[in-house]
């Protein structure tokens, strides 16, 4: 195919609306984030639940020089030549909550030219004694990521549009220019938010693997010291390694189709939908 023919084929495709899509997405994400934040604050006020989102959290850490866990960590996790240990007490709080305190011990080891860090952390009370680690569990971010596609779908069904698309004069239709039924709108939004939903699933799985107190502190320290993929701390390390891969996948999933334009994004192709300007 000649360059002229290729240019003519590209010119005949529907426009990308790249910046309009980006602006609509940013507006909608901000609106839904505010809505979920207000919902969680309301639920926390009228129930025993203590819900929060990361954007509301505040963390303040200070060096820990004494406490019941420091001696235990040093006994169970002796330093090797070249290792450096730091102990901290981190206070995590958020709007409308007393929050909690976490003891964190990090050992940095030099392996060749690389520095490898292993960390042990456990929530503690005011005296520095370990408490139930489930007080730190806040699955609300993952829940939001799983609910977000359905919230978008409700606002995109039939003749409705999200506020972001309304302000940017965009609308999602089928390839036959018909309105979207809820099922198709939900399918499209789930495919659209696929990278975020995968992240939410990984986070929820890691929460289920969180050890319950009274789990032996000695064992938790040993797991942090001898990290492997067969224990829960090793799984957390694996999920941390997956984050960059999910980021690359998100770029390919969301941005690549708009750069190498073929008229539709991946998720629009799967759902036989398209974005049009009104």
C-alpha positions in Angstrom: 0.0 0.0 0.0 1.3 3.4 -0.9 1.8 6.2 1.6 -0.9 8.2 -0.2 -3.4 5.3 0.1 -2.5 4.9 3.7 -3.1 8.6 4.4 -6.4 8.5 2.6 -7.5 5.4 4.7 -6.5 7.1 7.9 -8.3 10.3 7.0 -11.5 8.3 6.3 -11.5 6.8 9.9 -13.5 8.5 12.7 -11.6 11.2 14.6 -9.7 10.2 17.7 -11.0 13.0 19.9 -7.9 12.3 22.0 -8.0 15.5 24.2 -11.8 15.5 24.4 -11.7 11.9 25.7 -8.9 12.7 28.2 -10.8 15.7 29.5 -14.0 13.8 29.8 -12.3 11.0 31.7 -10.6 13.4 34.1 -13.8 15.2 34.8 -15.7 12.0 35.4 -13.1 10.4 37.6 -13.0 13.5 39.8 -16.8 13.6 40.1 -17.1 9.9 41.0 -14.2 10.1 43.4 -15.9 12.9 45.3 -19.2 11.0 45.2 -17.6 7.9 46.7 -15.7 9.9 49.3 -19.0 11.5 50.5 -20.7 8.1 50.5 -17.9 6.6 52.7 -17.9 9.5 55.1 -21.7 9.1 55.4 -21.5 5.4 56.0 -18.7 5.9 58.6 -20.9 8.4 60.4 -24.0 6.2 60.7 -22.3 2.7 61.0 -19.4 1.1 62.8 -17.5 0.9 59.5 -14.4 3.0 59.2 -14.1 3.7 55.5 -11.6 5.8 53.7 -9.9 6.4 50.4 -6.1 6.9 49.9 -6.5 10.5 49.0 -7.9 11.2 52.5 -5.1 9.4 54.3 -2.3 11.3 56.1 0.8 9.5 57.2 3.3 10.9 59.7 6.4 8.8 60.6 9.0 9.2 63.3 12.1 7.2 64.3 11.4 4.6 67.0 14.2 4.2 69.4 12.5 2.1 72.1 9.5 -0.2 72.4 8.6 -3.9 73.0 9.0 -4.8 69.3 12.5 -3.4 68.7 14.3 -5.9 70.9 12.3 -8.8 69.4 13.0 -7.7 65.8 16.7 -7.3 66.5 16.8 -10.8 68.2 14.9 -12.6 65.4 16.4 -10.6 62.6 20.1 -10.1 63.3 21.9 -7.8 60.8 24.5 -9.2 58.4 27.7 -7.3 57.5 26.7 -4.3 55.4 23.0 -4.3 56.5 21.3 -1.2 57.8 18.1 -1.2 59.8 15.6 1.6 60.5 12.7 1.5 62.8 9.7 3.9 62.6 6.3 4.4 64.1 3.9 5.7 61.4 0.6 7.3 62.4 -2.0 6.9 59.6 -5.2 8.9 59.9 -7.9 10.4 57.8 -10.9 12.7 57.9 -13.4 11.6 60.5 -11.3 8.8 62.0 -8.7 8.3 64.8 -6.6 6.1 62.5 -4.0 3.7 63.7 -0.3 3.4 64.3 2.1 1.0 62.5 5.5 -0.2 63.6 7.8 -0.5 60.6 11.3 -2.1 60.5 13.2 -1.9 57.3 16.5 -3.7 56.6 18.5 -2.5 53.6 21.1 -5.0 52.2 23.7 -4.4 49.6 23.7 -7.1 46.9 26.3 -6.3 44.3 25.4 -2.9 42.9 21.8 -3.1 44.0 20.2 -2.3 47.4 17.5 -4.7 48.5 15.1 -3.7 51.2 13.0 -6.1 53.3 10.3 -4.7 55.7 8.4 -5.9 58.6 5.3 -4.0 59.7 2.5 -4.5 62.2 -0.1 -2.2 63.7 0.5 -1.4 67.4 -1.4 0.2 70.3 -0.3 3.3 72.3 2.2 1.2 74.2 3.9 -0.3 71.1 2.3 -3.7 71.5 1.0 -5.5 68.4 -2.7 -5.5 67.7 -5.0 -7.2 65.2 -3.5 -6.4 61.8 -7.1 -6.3 60.4 -7.4 -2.7 61.8 -5.4 -1.6 58.8 -7.6 -3.3 56.2 -9.3 -0.7 54.0 -10.6 -2.5 50.9 -12.6 0.6 49.8 -10.2 1.6 47.1 -10.5 -1.8 45.5 -14.3 -1.7 45.9 -14.4 1.6 44.2 -12.4 0.3 41.2 -14.8 -2.6 40.9 -17.9 -0.5 41.1 -16.7 2.3 38.9 -17.5 0.6 35.6 -21.1 0.1 36.6 -21.4 3.7 37.8 -20.2 4.8 34.4 -22.5 2.4 32.7 -25.6 3.8 34.5 -24.6 7.2 33.3 -24.1 6.0 29.7 -27.2 3.9 29.1 -29.7 4.9 26.5 -29.6 8.7 25.8 -27.7 9.5 29.1 -24.1 10.7 29.2 -21.6 11.2 31.9 -21.0 14.9 32.8 -17.5 14.7 31.3 -18.8 13.5 28.0 -21.6 16.1 28.1 -19.2 18.9 28.7 -16.9 17.7 25.9 -19.8 17.0 23.5 -19.0 13.3 23.2 -21.4 10.3 23.2 -20.9 6.5 23.0 -23.0 4.7 20.5 -23.1 1.3 18.8 -21.4 1.1 15.4 -24.9 1.3 14.0 -25.3 4.7 15.8 -27.8 3.2 18.3 -28.1 4.0 22.0 -26.4 1.6 24.4 -28.5 -0.8 26.5 -27.2 -1.2 30.1 -25.7 -4.6 29.4 -23.6 -3.4 26.6 -22.6 -0.2 28.4 -21.5 -2.2 31.4 -19.5 -4.6 29.2 -17.8 -1.6 27.5 -16.9 0.1 30.8 -15.6 -3.2 32.3 -13.3 -3.6 29.3 -12.4 0.1 29.5 -11.4 -0.1 33.1 -9.8 -3.5 32.8 -6.3 -2.4 34.0 -7.8 -0.8 37.1 -10.1 -3.8 37.8 -7.1 -6.2 37.6 -5.3 -4.0 40.1 -8.4 -4.1 42.4 -8.5 -7.9 42.2 -4.8 -8.2 43.1 -5.3 -5.9 46.0 -8.4 -7.8 47.3 -6.5 -11.1 47.0 -3.7 -9.7 49.1 -6.1 -8.6 51.7 -7.5 -12.1 52.1 -3.9 -13.3 52.6 -3.4 -10.8 55.5 -2.5 -12.9 58.6 -4.9 -12.7 61.5 -3.8 -11.9 65.0 -2.8 -13.6 67.2 -0.4 -14.8 64.4 3.0 -15.4 66.0 5.1 -12.2 65.7 8.2 -14.3 65.4 6.9 -16.0 62.3 5.9 -12.7 60.7 9.5 -11.3 61.4 11.0 -14.5 59.8 8.7 -14.1 56.8 9.9 -10.6 56.3 13.5 -11.6 56.8 13.3 -14.6 54.4 10.8 -13.4 51.8 9.6 -15.9 49.4 6.6 -16.3 47.1 5.2 -19.1 49.3 4.2 -16.8 52.1 1.9 -13.9 52.3 4.7 -11.3 52.6 6.3 -12.8 49.5 2.9 -12.5 47.7 2.9 -8.8 48.7 6.3 -8.4 47.2 5.1 -10.1 44.0 2.1 -7.8 43.8 4.5 -4.8 44.1 6.5 -6.2 41.2 3.3 -6.6 39.2 2.4 -2.9 39.5 4.9 -1.7 36.8 3.6 -4.4 34.5 0.0 -3.3 35.0 1.1 0.3 34.3 2.6 -0.8 31.0 -0.5 -2.8 30.2 -2.7 0.3 30.9 -0.6 2.4 28.5 -1.0 -0.1 25.8 -4.7 -0.7 26.5 -5.7 3.0 26.7 -3.1 5.0 24.7 -1.7 2.7 22.0 -4.9 2.4 20.0 -5.3 6.2 20.0 -1.7 6.6 18.7 -1.9 3.8 16.1 -5.5 4.8 15.2 -7.8 2.3 13.5 -11.0 4.0 14.2 -11.7 2.4 17.6 -10.0 1.6 20.9 -9.6 -2.1 21.9 -12.6 -2.1 24.2 -14.8 -0.4 21.5 -13.8 -3.1 19.0 -14.7 -5.8 21.5 -18.1 -4.2 22.1 -18.9 -2.9 18.6 -19.2 0.7 19.9 -17.7 4.0 19.0 -17.3 7.5 20.4 -18.9 10.3 18.3 -19.1 14.1 18.7 -22.4 15.8 19.0 
